[in-house]
Amino acid sequence: MIARLLLVALVAFPAFASAQRGGRPILERLEPTSGPPGTLVTIVGRGLNHVSQVRLGDAVLPVHERHPFRLVAEIPTGAASGPILLVARSEEFVGTFFRVTVAPPAPTVTGVSPASGPPGSEVVISGTNFSTVLAQNVVTLAGRPVVLRSASPSELRVIIPQDATSGAFTVRVGRAPEVTTPVFTVALGTAITSLEPAVGPVGTQLTIHGTGFSTDPRRVSVFFGRTRARVEAASDTQLVVRVPPRAVSGAILVDVRGGGRATSPMAFRVQPRPVLHGLEPAGGPPGTLVTLRGQHFGADASAVRVSIAGRPQVVRSVSPSVVQFEVVAGTVSGPLVLSVHELPAEQQPEFEGTGTLRVDSFAPTSGPVGTVVVIRGAGFAPTAASNVVSLSGVPAQVVSATPTTLQVRAPSAPAGPFEVRVGPAVVRTSQPFVVAQPPFIAGLEPRLAAPGDRVTIRGAHFGTNQRLLSVTLNGIPMQVFNLRDDLIEVAVPQGATSGRITVNVSLRGGTVTGEELQIDPNRAVYALEPASGYMGTEVVVRGRGFPASGIQVQFSGARPMPARRVSPVELRVDVPPDATTGPVMVLLPGRRSVPAGTFTVVATPDGVAITSVEPTCTHAGCVATLRGYGFRGTPQQARVRFLGEPVRVRGITPTTITIQLPNRVGNGRFELTLPGNLTAQSPAFLMTPR
């Protein structure tokens, strides 16, 4: 046996030595043994450093890596299946067979669901030509790789990483061309950013600020240790709870059902609210030692804060019922606030301090109501509420404060100096502040319009310079045809949708209509015929989209009255007795109104006249209406004849007489006789047989 092993070794050693000296290369294995064009093939063997060329049939394979025992080559386009050939010193050595397969089709993406989500959520990418082998699908989001959870030919499920940013997914399957998806929005996950307040007793209303909450309080659970609190209000970024009995100090846990879970990075401290009974003395200069008496002060001086008019004081000693502090320089008169672990006492007694209050300057010197004005000087209280600022006697909101600056909002007041009051001290600015009046919208008409219609905006302080005016509807500019300080006439732009109109005037500010302008592209009024007439005149309104019922027409000065709908494009109505010259509105169901134009009411002519006959049919027994003016009396007093035959009168108004057609066929005129021996004839009328 030993002899046979020695014989094999002696036979193999020359071949190995020959390969090491530059003899024939030896190919031991091929990885992989099949694949489409573009596949990188690893050739493992010996003596490969002498290989000058790698071939597959007639195709030459580009070599990307060269090592003595390993070569990495690429299958070129057009190559056919066959053995791998190694060329060394002008000789070809046949290796392992490689099968060239057809390149897989490029993947496609048909959708991403959901279109947004927080880190850690699962997203489904739908499409075609995905690989069922996870490693052959490479997915990135905004250039960053994501975790692939599962794969099928038509669906990839990925997990959004914690550091992900919004962007498109890129999908690459093998060496096929990559495809991208629509943009995916990375939403914020569940997290707690702050607690307000951070300390309080049982029953305190606590607001938890953060992200990834729910608008449904029933889906959110909040725990103080092991004690659950009732959620009173909820939004995506804010939760309102009450500190429950048996709550303990520590971090707060928020659990969103179907969402995430978060623990506050800061602790909530459960403690009784400090109670302040009194102070001694109640005032004094800097350096005064003041004693405060009360309850629940604790024994930790570092946890106790005292401020006067917002200025922190120096705490010297603390016991559960007594706190001593020293008044610091620059303290002015104002409320004294004591807090323990940032939980303030409800009692805030006044402390009379000393200090010099002055105003040096303010800017800007003019602007509209709401302008933030910066007042510079000294002696201001650091807390905004401790500084009282007014303009011409009108209080101004103090936005922020420091000992040397105040930021206030200009109120609606006459021009005048600012007055600043801190405690008993009062100073005024040497210059006045001029308030520019902002625009104001009182209303718009009509409230229902179609693209191209003109709309009138009434109000005040619009100015008269169109270059300073901007009018938009849902962000779309509206062309201005007329501008007065109290009126703006604009056109409804094409493609507009219902919404509020915004008016901005440079240097004055902006405002929005209190009511929406309703846009109805399918309903409009084209004409009002006639445009003038006397009371009782029949008016025809032409347009489109008139509903089958519920339509009213309102003349200026008169109550709305039902309209007679002839067709979807025509309405008829009589001018009411109390109508005056002015606009006419078509009132549609749903409290919509459409302008129909302007109607001029003229005086009724003297005498009696029949201007038209309106029958529903033209044979005996039908009911017809004689229209005109000057009609009077009762149906019994009015006499009507047709071709000599009496006609029954069923009703009479100053402008209409309702009759029943007689049994007389032919072409003639209705003859009318009224009390006072007043007579009139109608236009020609043709009676037809039944």
Buried (B, 14 or more C-beta within 10 A) or exposed (E): EEEEEEEEEEEEEEBBEEBEEEBBBBBEEBEEEBBBBEBBBEBBBBBBBBBEBBBBBEBBBEBEEEEEEEBBBBBBEEBEEBBBBBBBEEEEBEBBEBEBEEBBEBBEBEEBEEEBBBBEBBBBBBBEBBBEEEEBBBBBBBEEEBEBEEBEEEBBBBBBBEEBEEBBBBBBBBBBEEBEBEEBEBBBBBBBEEBEBBBBBBEBEBBBBBBBBBEEBEBBBBBBBEEBBEBEEBEEEBBBBBBBEEBEEBBBBBBBEEBBEBEBEEEBBBBEBBBBEEBEEEBBEBEBBBBBBBEBBBEEBEBBBBBBBBBBBEBEEBEEEEBBBBBBEBBBBBBBBBBBBEBBBEBBBBBBBBBEBEBEEBEEEBBBBEBEBBBBBBBBBBBBEBBBBBBBEEEBEBEBBBBEBBBBBBBEBEEBBBBBBBBEBEBEBEEBBEBBBBBBBEEBBBBBBBBEBBBBBBBEBBBEEBEBBBBBBBEBEBEBEEBEEEBBBBBBBEEBEEBBBBBBBEEBBBBEBEEBBBBBBEBBBEEBEEEBBBBBBBBBBBBEBBEEEEBBBBBBEBEBBEBEBEEEEBBBBBBBEEBEEBBBBBBBEEEBBBBBBEBEBEEBEEEBBBBEBEBEEBEBEBBBBBBBBBBBBEBEEBBBBBBEEEBEBEEBBBBBBBBBBBEBBEEBBBBBBBEEEBEBEBEEBEBEEE
